[in-house]
Amino acid sequence: MGNVHVAALWRYPVKSMAGEPLTRAEITSSGHPRINYEATYPATAPWTTEGKAGLPIINMMKCTTPTSCEIVHSEINGVIAGPNADGGFPPSTYPLESVGKRNPTVPNRLEAFRDFASVFHDETSNGQAFPGFYVDDPVFKYVLAGVKDAFMINYGSGGIGCPGG
């Protein structure tokens, strides 16, 4: 890898989406940032006023010993990284790879990856904005059933099938 000039580093937390400047980052030999899962918020403002001082920034658990941990964050998305220096997993992690074969998956499952989850809900209750489309129409009542006004993704609702919305 040649010389690279980095003008600034920023972190964008999923929940707040407010950018936070980073003062430094370690880079692996392959040019990827090394993620410090054990980093904690500093004991200075604004983190002290938000009650975050000393809490892990990324790690979901705060451990006082290797066997005594408390869950302090929850998130349905995550970075899945293995114990190797580059965040990858050793071949012994999976049966095929442990005998020199490879599962034909994309991306390579021995590499670290980002996991995204979407939670769909269909048991909320409300009145439809346009009941004629959802109740009376013999075709649309089936076509739009999955996207009615009670349709929810990740705990937010909105009728994506609603013709007026």
N, C-alpha and C positions, 0 to 999 in steps of 0.2 A: 504494500500500500504506500503510495506517495505521500508527500506533505499535504495536509488538509488544514485550511484555516476555518475555524469555527468562530463565528461572530458572537453567538449567544446560545445558551441552552435554556429551554423552558420545559416545565412539566405541566400537563393539563389533566387534573383529576377529573374522573368521569362525572362525579356527582356535582361538583361546583362549576366546572368548565372555566374557572378563573385561572389564568396562567400564573405560574409561580416561577420566578427565575431560579436556575440552578447555578451554583458557584463553580462546580467541577463535576466531571464524570470520568470514570475509568473506561477505557476502550479495550476490547479483546484483540488478539492478534488478527482476527478476521474482520476487524473494523466495526464490531457491534458494541453498543454500550453495555457495560457490566451493571447489572441491577443489584443494588444493595438492599436486600429484603429486611435487613436488621436496622436500617436507618430509622431514627426517631426524630420527632419534631423538637426543635430547640426550646429551651426554657426561657424564651423571650417573647415579647409582644410581636405579632398578634396571637401567637399560639397559646400563650398563657391565658389570655382573656377568652379564648375559645375553648379552653379546657383540653387542648391537644398536647401540651408540653409533655415530653417523655413518652408519648404514645408512638407506636410504629406508624410510619407513613404508608408503606405498602403491605407489610405483613399483617395478616388478619388476627394474629395472636400476640399477646405480650407475655413472654415467659420469664419467670423469676429463676427457674431451674429447668434443666432439660425435660423434666417430667411434670412441672407445675406451670400450666399455661392458662391464660384467660382470653376468651374471644372478645376483641375490642372493636372489630370492624366486620361487616359482612358485605359481600358483593357477588352479584351473579356472573360477572365477567372476571377473567383472571389471566395472568401470565403463568403458564405451566412450564417450569424449568427443572432440569435434572441436576444431579450433583457434580457433573463435569465442569471444568473451568469455563467452558464456553456456554454453559447452561443446558447442554445436551444430556442425553441419557446413555449409560453404558449398554452395549449389546445384550448383556445379561438381563436387562429389564424385560425383554420379550422372548418367548420361546424360539421363533424363527430366527431372529437376529442373533441369538446366543449360539446358533449352529452355523453362522455365516450366510444365512439367507436373508431375504428382505421381503417384507410385506409390501406389495405394490400400492402404497398409499401416497397421496400427495397432500400436504408436504410429508417429508420423511419423519416418521414418528419418533426417531431418536433425537430430533432437534427440538429445542424449546419452541413453544407456540403460544399464541393468544387465543383464549377460549371465550367466545361470546355466547350468551344465552338470551333467548327471548321467551318470555312467559306469556302465553295466550290464555285469556279467561273468557268464559261464555256464560257465566251464571249470575251476572249482575241483573238488576231489575230497574226498568224505567219505561216510559211511554215512547213509542216511536214517533219521530217528527212527521213522517209521511206514511201513516198506516195503510193508505191505499196501495202503496207499492209492496209493503211487507205482509199484508193480511189478505187483501182482496184480489190482487193480480195473480192469476194461476201460474205464470211463469216466474215472475220476479220474486214471489214469496219463497221460492226455492233457491234461486240464484243469489239473492241478497241475504239469505238466512245466516250465513257465517260472518257477515260484516254489518250486522244491524247496529243500532245505536248503543247496544249493550256490549259490543265487542271491545275487548281491552288487550293492550300489549304492555307488559311491564308495569302494570297497575295504573295505566292511564287509559281513559275511555274516549271514544269518539266514533261516530258512525261513518266509517270510510266508504260505505256503500250508499250513503244517503245522497240522493240527487241534488238536494239543496245545500248540502254542507260541504 
